[in-house]
C-alpha cells in the first residue's frame, strides 16, 4: 500500500446520461464554430461556453456527459469524429483516449502557467491531454437523515460497510463514471487488490443504486433520497453551499484524487477553434470562472483563484495515485471487468 500523508507539493501551491445540448447555433463545419464535449457539472459547462463565445465570437455546440460516457462516445465516433474538444472529467479516461490514439498532440503556449501536476498529465500522455483542475475523492452524508435514523456519523471508508447503512449508500457505476472508476482504483491502491474487492463486495450490500453520473449520488443525498453519496468532495461542497444538509467527509484512511483534464479530439473538424478554446481554457481568467458556477475544484493555472470553499487538498490524506498505471486501457478494462463479475453481479 502506497500512501502519502499530504498532497504533492505542487498541489499545495494551488490551494495559497442525460445529454444536454446548449441552445446555441449548431456547429457548422468551418472555423468560427466549435463542438465541445463537456464532463463537469452542467452549470460550469454552460458558463464556460458563454464566456468563451463572448471572448472570441466562436459559436459552440455542447454536449454534457460523464467522463466514461464521453470516452465511449469518442471511441465509437473514431471513424467519423463529431466533437472537437473534450473538456473536464477525470483524467484516467483522457489518458486512455490518448493511449488509444483518439486525441491529438497539442502543446499550448500556456503550459508554463500551470501547476506541475497539470503538466505531468500532459507529459504522461505525450501532450495529448492536460490537467485543468484537481479534486479529492470522498463522500457526503445527509445530517438530517443520520440524526433521524440515529446512525453514527460516518468518518471513514470502513464506516460505509456497516450493516446499519444497508440501502443507505449511493455511488456511480465505474463503467460510466470517472468518479467511480477513481474510487475503484483508489481502493486497489489504498488496500491492495484482494482486500479492495472484499471491501467493494461488502459496500455493494449497502448500495441502493449505481448511478450513471458521478455527481448524482450527492444530489440524491441533498434531496433526502439516500443518506450517503460517494463523490468528489467538491461536488459535496456544492450541495452544502446551496444550503442542503450535507456534511463533507475526507475519509480517515486516506483517499485518491483526480486531475480533471482536457483533450483535442483526433479528426476535429474545427481544429483552429479547438486550439483557441484549449489555450483560453488554460488561462487564469477562464479557470477562475469555476466559483461562479459553484464548482469548487482546484484550478491548474497558478494565477487562477481557488474558491475559498474548495476542500483544502494540502490538509487531506491523499494516496500517491498512479495515473500512469490506472489510466491505461489494459488496467481500466481489467478492473472494470473484475468489478462487474465480482461485485455488481452479486445479489443485494
Secondary structure as UniProt FT lines:
FT   HELIX           9..15
FT   TURN            31..32
FT   STRAND          33..38
FT   HELIX           42..56
FT   STRAND          59..64
FT   HELIX           67..76
FT   HELIX           78..80
FT   STRAND          85..87
FT   HELIX           91..99
FT   TURN            100..101
FT   TURN            109..110
FT   HELIX           111..113
FT   HELIX           116..124
FT   TURN            125..126
FT   STRAND          130..142
FT   HELIX           143..148
FT   TURN            149..150
FT   HELIX           157..161
FT   HELIX           163..165
FT   TURN            166..167
FT   STRAND          169..172
FT   TURN            174..176
FT   HELIX           178..191
FT   HELIX           193..206
FT   STRAND          207..211
FT   TURN            214..215
FT   HELIX           216..222
FT   TURN            223..224
FT   STRAND          228..232
FT   HELIX           233..241
FT   TURN            242..243
FT   STRAND          246..249
FT   TURN            252..253
FT   STRAND          257..265
FT   TURN            266..267
FT   TURN            269..270
FT   HELIX           271..281
FT   HELIX           284..287
FT   TURN            288..289
FT   HELIX           290..293
FT   STRAND          298..299
FT   TURN            302..303
FT   TURN            308..309
FT   HELIX           313..315
FT   STRAND          318..319
FT   HELIX           323..326
FT   HELIX           329..339
FT   HELIX           340..344
//
